[in-house]
Amino acid sequence: MDKSCKKFEKPTLLLLGRQDSSVGCSDAWNIIEKYPRSTYAIIDKAGHSLQIEQVELFNSLVSEWLTRIEECG
């Protein structure tokens, strides 16, 4: 990790489409240490528009994450 970059200490949700040909999903793993309070998920059968391609799974993951961060204050 680049020493000049500070860590982001707030809750973070990283949702990535496994078949994303625009951005890809593997590079996000390289930055995970900069986000110590992150939730990281790769969704199969989804590309760059994973919120459209996997609607129910996307909504479920976002809803669950929002519930958890609201409980933490």
C-alpha positions in Angstrom: 0.0 0.0 0.0 1.2 3.5 -0.8 2.3 5.1 2.4 1.1 8.6 1.2 -2.6 7.3 1.0 -4.5 7.4 4.3 -7.0 4.7 5.2 -10.7 5.4 4.9 -12.0 4.5 8.3 -15.8 4.7 7.5 -18.0 1.8 6.5 -17.6 1.1 2.8 -19.5 -1.3 0.5 -17.6 -2.6 -2.6 -19.9 -4.6 -4.9 -18.4 -5.8 -8.1 -19.6 -7.7 -11.1 -17.5 -10.8 -11.9 -17.9 -10.3 -15.6 -17.3 -6.5 -15.6 -15.3 -5.9 -18.8 -15.3 -2.1 -18.3 -13.6 -1.9 -14.9 -12.9 -5.5 -13.8 -13.2 -6.8 -10.3 -9.7 -8.0 -9.4 -8.1 -4.6 -9.0 -10.5 -3.7 -6.2 -8.9 -6.4 -4.0 -5.6 -4.5 -4.2 -7.1 -1.5 -2.4 -9.0 -3.4 0.3 -6.4 -2.6 3.0 -7.1 1.1 2.5 -10.7 0.4 3.6 -10.5 -1.4 7.0 -14.3 -1.2 7.5 -15.3 -2.4 4.1 -17.6 -5.1 2.9 -16.4 -6.7 -0.3 -18.5 -8.9 -2.6 -18.1 -10.1 -6.2 -21.4 -11.0 -7.9 -21.3 -13.7 -10.5 -23.3 -13.4 -13.7 -23.0 -9.6 -13.5 -21.0 -7.0 -15.3 -20.7 -3.3 -14.9 -24.5 -2.9 -14.4 -24.8 -5.4 -11.6 -27.6 -3.5 -10.0 -29.7 -4.3 -13.1 -28.2 -7.7 -13.9 -28.7 -9.2 -10.4 -31.4 -6.9 -8.9 -32.5 -9.1 -6.0 -28.9 -10.0 -4.9 -27.7 -6.4 -5.3 -30.7 -5.0 -3.3 -30.3 -7.6 -0.6 -26.6 -6.9 -0.1 -27.1 -3.2 0.0 -30.1 -3.5 2.4 -28.2 -5.8 4.8 -25.1 -3.5 4.7 -27.3 -0.4 5.5 -28.9 -2.2 8.4 -25.5 -3.1 9.8 -24.1 0.4 9.6 -27.2 1.9 11.1 -26.9 -0.5 14.1 -23.3 0.6 14.6 -24.2 4.2 14.8 
